[in-house]
Amino acid sequence: MARRFVVEADGGSRGNPGPAGYGAVVLDAETGEPLAEVAEYIGTATNNVAEYKGLIAGLRAAYALDPEAEVRVRMDSKLVIEQMSGRWKIKHPDMRPLAAEAKAIMPPGQLTYEWIPREKNKHADRLANEAMDAGKRGEQWQPKVPPGGTPAAGAPEAAAPADDALAEPAATGAPAVGWGAADLGTPATFVLLRHGETPLTPEKRFSGSGGTDPGLSDVGRHQAERVAAALAARGTIQAIVTSPLRRCRETAEAVARRLGLDVRVEEGLRETDFGAWEGLTFAEVKERHPDDLEAWLASSKVAPTGGGESFAAVTRRVALSRDKLIARYTGRTVLLVTHVTPIKTLVRLALGAPPETLFRMELSAASLSAVAYYTDGNASLRLLNETAHLR
């Protein structure tokens, strides 16, 4: 039988918007035992944003404990519960990407949502206030429940939670969380490798997952060998995961041969399906489908002509794959061999940047980027578009 968890989450803002934080706890559904606690000071934000971030952190913590678990989410935010249950529309633009991020963490069939009154959400409320208090001091919140276990022996008892509406406002210009962060252990580090060139790459043609699935060109095979040698010299890669498309599998296999590792295929790392634009240049698309192209450039929710895939849809599946891989490779360095859009999406999500950022990054064939994912849910971009190994 699948394990059963309860996630209780909350968020608050001292000012709305103002200094904000969230908290979440994962409980064993049978015993009520706390299995994991997460909390974070997030700077200036609204109550609703903080509540959504608390939900996201709680779901990620539950997923890390058991990706197959059945999870009941309990929150005192009627807005979040009704929107995530699908009964209320998500009208505010700040809420939509947060809701999409939450929905991508676990399959909907494993989740149920329940509203509870504030007095029954005291654990998560306390964590959110602890995080805001820590942020006011310029510190990072410290968990008292290790992942998967009971509170650590000798852990100090937390202060009583404060009602957000009555809490003392933080002073203007309160220091942000500093560099003296707690030791969160070794992060899961994704080294992101764009595949080598194909015959379509130098012609700058749309080449997604709905086209001819080209393999590497002679130049691309040479690039794959060069990056394999560079990664072997560094000696840090512990596992290899690839998109199912041929150009990525061929690049991954070149690296795997040099490193002596197996290759795992992850469907969610495939490139965008560009529909009727597959194989065309940008200029050709602009000539044949000008209105569709203009709409696509203006909104991440618009799909290419002919049943292609929107960037919003790509973001959902890439985020789901990301969370699965973080849980699977906690504390390890993994090479993800994938494409332009998935790499840019992972970078964008790590930075918390808007969708239009996808059009403002350059990613060369066989380039390396890297993102580290910590146990508190934060991510750190460590490298972008490195090509020194190709020179």
C-alpha positions as CSV (number, residue, x, y, z in Angstrom):
1,M,0.0,0.0,0.0
2,A,1.1,3.6,-0.7
3,R,2.2,5.6,2.2
4,R,-0.2,8.3,3.3
5,F,1.0,11.8,4.3
6,V,-0.7,15.0,5.5
7,V,0.8,18.3,4.4
8,E,-0.1,21.3,6.4
9,A,1.1,24.6,5.0
10,D,0.8,28.3,5.7
11,G,2.3,31.6,4.7
12,G,2.1,35.1,6.0
13,S,3.1,38.7,5.2
14,R,3.6,41.4,7.8
15,G,2.1,44.2,5.8
16,N,0.5,42.4,2.8
17,P,2.7,43.0,0.9
18,G,5.5,43.1,3.4
19,P,8.2,40.9,4.9
20,A,6.9,37.4,4.3
21,G,7.6,33.8,5.0
22,Y,6.0,30.3,4.7
23,G,6.0,27.1,6.7
24,A,5.0,23.5,6.0
25,V,5.0,20.2,7.8
26,V,4.7,16.7,6.5
27,L,2.9,14.4,8.9
28,D,2.4,10.6,8.9
29,A,-1.3,10.3,8.2
30,E,-1.7,7.3,10.6
31,T,0.3,8.5,13.6
32,G,0.4,12.3,13.2
33,E,4.2,12.1,13.6
34,P,6.1,15.1,11.9
35,L,8.3,13.6,9.2
36,A,9.7,16.9,7.8
37,E,9.5,20.6,8.3
38,V,10.3,23.4,5.8
39,A,10.1,27.1,6.2
40,E,11.7,30.2,4.6
41,Y,11.7,33.9,4.7
42,I,11.0,35.1,1.2
43,G,11.4,38.9,1.4
44,T,8.6,41.2,0.4
45,A,5.5,39.4,-0.8
46,T,1.7,39.1,-0.2
47,N,-0.1,36.6,2.0
48,N,-1.3,34.7,-1.0
49,V,2.1,34.4,-2.6
50,A,3.5,33.2,0.7
51,E,0.7,30.6,1.1
52,Y,1.3,29.2,-2.3
53,K,5.1,29.0,-1.7
54,G,4.3,27.1,1.5
55,L,2.2,24.7,-0.4
56,I,4.9,24.1,-3.0
57,A,7.5,23.5,-0.3
58,G,5.3,21.1,1.5
59,L,4.5,19.1,-1.6
60,R,8.2,18.9,-2.5
61,A,9.1,17.7,1.0
62,A,6.4,15.0,0.8
63,Y,7.6,14.0,-2.7
64,A,11.2,13.7,-1.4
65,L,10.0,11.3,1.3
66,D,8.0,9.1,-1.1
67,P,7.1,10.1,-4.7
68,E,4.3,7.5,-4.6
69,A,2.6,8.6,-1.4
70,E,-1.0,9.7,-1.1
71,V,-1.1,13.2,0.2
72,R,-3.8,15.2,1.9
73,V,-3.1,18.9,1.9
74,R,-4.6,20.9,4.8
75,M,-4.5,24.7,4.7
76,D,-6.5,27.6,6.3
77,S,-6.3,29.5,3.0
78,K,-9.7,29.1,1.4
79,L,-8.3,30.7,-1.8
80,V,-5.4,28.3,-2.3
81,I,-7.6,25.2,-1.4
82,E,-10.4,26.2,-3.8
83,Q,-8.1,27.1,-6.6
84,M,-6.0,24.0,-6.3
85,S,-9.1,21.9,-6.1
86,G,-10.3,23.4,-9.4
87,R,-13.4,25.0,-8.0
88,W,-12.2,28.6,-8.3
89,K,-10.5,30.2,-11.2
90,I,-7.0,31.6,-10.8
91,K,-7.4,35.2,-11.9
92,H,-4.3,36.9,-10.4
93,P,-1.2,36.7,-12.7
94,D,1.1,36.2,-9.6
95,M,-0.9,33.1,-8.6
96,R,-1.0,31.3,-11.9
97,P,2.7,30.3,-12.2
98,L,2.8,29.3,-8.5
99,A,-0.3,27.1,-8.9
100,A,1.2,25.5,-12.1
101,E,4.4,24.8,-10.2
102,A,2.5,23.2,-7.3
103,K,0.4,21.1,-9.8
104,A,3.6,19.8,-11.5
105,I,5.1,18.3,-8.3
106,M,2.9,15.2,-7.9
107,P,0.2,13.5,-10.0
108,P,-3.2,14.9,-9.2
109,G,-4.5,11.4,-8.5
110,Q,-2.3,11.3,-5.4
111,L,-3.6,14.6,-3.9
112,T,-6.6,15.8,-2.1
113,Y,-7.2,19.3,-0.6
114,E,-9.0,20.2,2.6
115,W,-9.7,23.6,4.2
116,I,-9.2,23.8,7.9
117,P,-9.7,26.7,10.3
118,R,-6.7,28.7,11.4
119,E,-6.6,27.3,14.9
120,K,-6.0,23.8,13.4
121,N,-3.1,24.9,11.3
122,K,-0.9,26.1,14.2
123,H,2.2,24.0,13.3
124,A,2.6,25.5,9.8
125,D,1.7,28.9,11.1
126,R,4.4,28.7,13.7
127,L,7.0,27.7,11.1
128,A,6.0,30.6,8.9
129,N,6.4,33.0,11.8
130,E,9.7,31.5,12.8
131,A,11.0,32.0,9.2
132,M,9.9,35.6,9.2
133,D,11.5,36.2,12.6
134,A,14.7,34.6,11.3
135,G,14.6,36.8,8.2
136,K,14.2,39.9,10.4
137,R,17.4,38.9,12.2
138,G,19.2,38.3,9.0
139,E,19.4,34.6,9.6
140,Q,18.1,31.5,7.9
141,W,15.4,29.3,9.5
142,Q,16.6,26.1,11.0
143,P,14.5,22.9,10.9
144,K,13.9,21.1,14.2
145,V,12.5,17.9,12.6
146,P,15.0,16.0,10.4
147,P,13.5,14.7,7.2
148,G,11.8,11.4,7.8
149,G,12.1,11.5,11.6
150,T,10.9,13.0,14.9
151,P,12.2,16.2,16.4
152,A,15.9,16.0,17.2
153,A,16.8,15.4,20.9
154,G,17.5,18.5,22.8
155,A,15.9,20.8,20.1
156,P,14.7,24.0,21.7
157,E,11.0,24.5,22.0
158,A,9.7,27.0,19.4
159,A,8.1,30.2,20.5
160,A,4.3,30.4,20.3
161,P,3.0,31.4,16.9
162,A,1.9,35.0,16.3
163,D,-1.2,36.0,14.4
164,D,-0.1,37.6,11.1
165,A,-2.6,40.4,11.6
166,L,-1.2,41.3,15.1
167,A,2.5,40.6,14.6
168,E,4.9,43.5,15.0
169,P,5.9,44.8,11.5
170,A,9.5,44.4,10.6
171,A,11.5,47.6,10.5
172,T,11.9,49.2,7.0
173,G,15.1,48.0,5.4
174,A,15.4,44.9,7.5
175,P,18.4,42.9,6.4
176,A,17.9,40.1,3.9
177,V,19.0,36.6,4.7
178,G,22.8,36.7,4.6
179,W,25.6,34.5,3.3
180,G,26.0,32.7,6.7
181,A,23.4,30.1,5.8
182,A,22.9,26.9,7.6
183,D,24.6,23.8,6.3
184,L,21.9,22.2,4.2
185,G,24.0,19.2,3.1
186,T,25.2,18.4,-0.4
187,P,22.7,19.6,-3.0
188,A,21.4,17.6,-6.0
189,T,23.4,19.2,-8.8
190,F,22.2,19.0,-12.4
191,V,24.9,19.6,-15.0
192,L,22.8,20.5,-18.0
193,L,24.3,19.5,-21.4
194,R,22.7,20.7,-24.6
195,H,23.2,18.0,-27.3
196,G,25.8,18.4,-30.1
197,E,25.0,19.8,-33.4
198,T,22.6,18.2,-35.9
199,P,22.3,19.0,-39.6
200,L,19.5,21.4,-38.6
201,T,21.4,23.3,-35.9
202,P,23.6,25.6,-38.1
203,E,20.6,26.4,-40.3
204,K,18.7,27.6,-37.2
205,R,15.7,25.6,-37.9
206,F,13.0,24.7,-35.4
207,S,13.8,21.1,-34.3
208,G,11.6,19.8,-31.5
209,S,10.0,16.6,-30.5
210,G,7.5,16.6,-33.3
211,G,9.8,16.5,-36.3
212,T,12.2,14.1,-37.9
213,D,14.3,13.4,-34.8
214,P,17.7,14.0,-36.5
215,G,20.9,12.5,-35.1
216,L,24.2,14.2,-34.6
217,S,26.2,15.6,-37.6
218,D,29.9,15.0,-37.9
219,V,30.5,18.3,-36.0
220,G,28.0,17.2,-33.4
221,R,29.8,13.9,-32.8
222,H,33.1,15.7,-32.4
223,Q,31.5,18.1,-29.9
224,A,30.1,15.1,-27.9
225,E,33.6,13.6,-27.7
226,R,35.1,16.9,-26.6
227,V,32.5,17.4,-23.8
228,A,32.9,13.8,-22.7
229,A,36.6,14.3,-22.3
230,A,36.0,17.5,-20.3
231,L,33.6,15.9,-18.0
232,A,35.9,12.9,-17.5
233,A,38.7,15.3,-16.5
234,R,36.4,16.9,-13.9
235,G,35.4,13.6,-12.5
236,T,32.2,14.8,-10.7
237,I,29.4,13.2,-12.7
238,Q,27.7,10.3,-10.9
239,A,24.8,9.5,-13.2
240,I,23.6,10.4,-16.7
241,V,20.0,11.1,-17.6
242,T,18.9,12.0,-21.2
243,S,16.0,13.1,-23.3
244,P,14.6,10.3,-25.4
245,L,15.4,12.1,-28.7
246,R,18.2,10.7,-30.8
247,R,20.5,13.7,-30.8
248,C,20.5,13.6,-27.0
249,R,20.9,9.9,-26.7
250,E,23.9,9.9,-29.0
251,T,25.5,12.7,-27.0
252,A,24.8,11.0,-23.7
253,E,26.2,7.7,-25.0
254,A,29.5,9.4,-26.0
255,V,29.8,10.7,-22.4
256,A,28.7,7.4,-20.9
257,R,31.4,5.5,-22.7
258,R,34.1,7.8,-21.4
259,L,32.8,7.8,-17.8
260,G,31.8,4.2,-17.6
261,L,28.2,5.0,-16.6
262,D,24.8,3.8,-17.7
263,V,22.3,6.2,-19.3
264,R,18.7,6.6,-18.0
265,V,16.0,8.1,-20.3
266,E,13.6,10.7,-18.9
267,E,10.7,11.5,-21.2
268,G,10.0,14.9,-19.6
269,L,13.4,16.2,-20.9
270,R,12.4,16.1,-24.5
271,E,12.3,19.3,-26.6
272,T,9.2,21.3,-27.3
273,D,6.9,20.0,-30.0
274,F,6.9,22.9,-32.5
275,G,4.0,21.6,-34.5
276,A,3.8,22.8,-38.1
277,W,7.0,24.9,-37.5
278,E,9.2,21.8,-37.3
279,G,12.1,22.1,-39.8
280,L,11.4,25.7,-40.7
281,T,13.5,28.7,-40.0
282,F,12.2,31.7,-38.0
283,A,11.9,33.7,-41.2
284,E,9.9,31.0,-42.9
285,V,7.5,30.7,-39.9
286,K,7.1,34.5,-39.9
287,E,6.2,34.4,-43.6
288,R,3.8,31.5,-43.4
289,H,2.2,32.0,-40.0
290,P,2.8,35.6,-39.0
291,D,-0.2,36.0,-36.6
292,D,0.5,32.6,-34.9
293,L,4.2,33.6,-34.4
294,E,3.3,37.0,-33.0
295,A,0.9,35.4,-30.5
296,W,3.5,32.7,-29.5
297,L,6.2,35.4,-28.8
298,A,3.7,37.3,-26.7
299,S,2.5,34.5,-24.4
300,S,3.9,31.3,-23.0
301,K,0.4,29.8,-23.1
302,V,0.2,29.9,-26.9
303,A,1.2,26.8,-28.8
304,P,2.9,26.8,-32.3
305,T,0.7,26.3,-35.3
306,G,-0.7,22.9,-35.9
307,G,-1.1,21.4,-32.4
308,G,2.4,22.1,-31.1
309,E,3.3,22.5,-27.4
310,S,3.2,25.8,-25.5
311,F,6.1,26.8,-23.3
312,A,3.6,26.7,-20.3
313,A,3.0,23.0,-21.0
314,V,6.7,22.4,-21.4
315,T,7.3,24.1,-18.1
316,R,4.9,21.8,-16.3
317,R,6.4,18.6,-17.5
318,V,10.0,19.8,-17.1
319,A,9.2,20.9,-13.5
320,L,7.7,17.5,-12.8
321,S,10.8,15.7,-14.2
322,R,13.0,18.1,-12.2
323,D,11.3,17.2,-8.9
324,K,11.4,13.5,-9.7
325,L,15.1,13.7,-10.4
326,I,15.9,15.8,-7.3
327,A,14.2,13.2,-5.2
328,R,16.0,10.3,-6.9
329,Y,19.5,11.9,-6.9
330,T,19.6,13.8,-3.6
331,G,23.1,14.9,-2.8
332,R,24.5,13.6,-6.2
333,T,25.8,15.3,-9.3
334,V,23.8,14.2,-12.4
335,L,24.4,15.0,-16.1
336,L,21.1,15.9,-17.8
337,V,21.5,15.7,-21.6
338,T,18.6,17.7,-23.1
339,H,17.6,20.6,-25.3
340,V,17.4,24.4,-25.4
341,T,13.9,24.8,-24.0
342,P,14.2,22.4,-21.1
343,I,17.6,23.8,-20.1
344,K,16.4,27.4,-20.3
345,T,13.2,26.4,-18.3
346,L,15.3,24.9,-15.5
347,V,17.4,28.0,-15.4
348,R,14.4,30.3,-15.4
349,L,12.7,28.4,-12.6
350,A,15.8,28.3,-10.5
351,L,16.1,32.1,-10.8
352,G,12.3,32.7,-10.4
353,A,12.4,34.6,-13.7
354,P,9.4,35.3,-15.9
355,P,8.6,33.2,-19.0
356,E,9.9,35.9,-21.4
357,T,13.4,35.0,-20.0
358,L,13.4,32.1,-22.4
359,F,14.0,34.5,-25.3
360,R,16.9,36.2,-23.5
361,M,19.4,33.4,-23.0
362,E,21.9,32.0,-25.4
363,L,22.6,28.2,-25.3
364,S,25.2,26.9,-27.8
365,A,25.3,23.3,-29.0
366,A,27.2,21.0,-26.6
367,S,27.3,23.8,-24.0
368,L,27.3,23.1,-20.2
369,S,25.1,24.8,-17.5
370,A,24.5,23.8,-13.9
371,V,21.9,24.3,-11.2
372,A,22.2,23.1,-7.6
373,Y,19.0,22.2,-5.6
374,Y,19.1,22.3,-1.8
375,T,17.0,20.5,0.7
376,D,15.2,23.6,1.7
377,G,13.7,24.0,-1.8
378,N,16.1,26.7,-3.0
379,A,18.1,26.5,-6.2
380,S,21.4,28.1,-7.2
381,L,22.5,28.7,-10.8
382,R,26.2,27.8,-10.9
383,L,27.0,27.9,-14.6
384,L,25.4,29.0,-17.9
385,N,26.4,28.2,-21.5
386,E,30.0,27.2,-20.9
387,T,31.8,26.2,-24.2
388,A,35.5,26.3,-23.2
389,H,35.8,22.6,-23.9
390,L,35.0,23.1,-27.5
391,R,37.8,25.6,-28.2
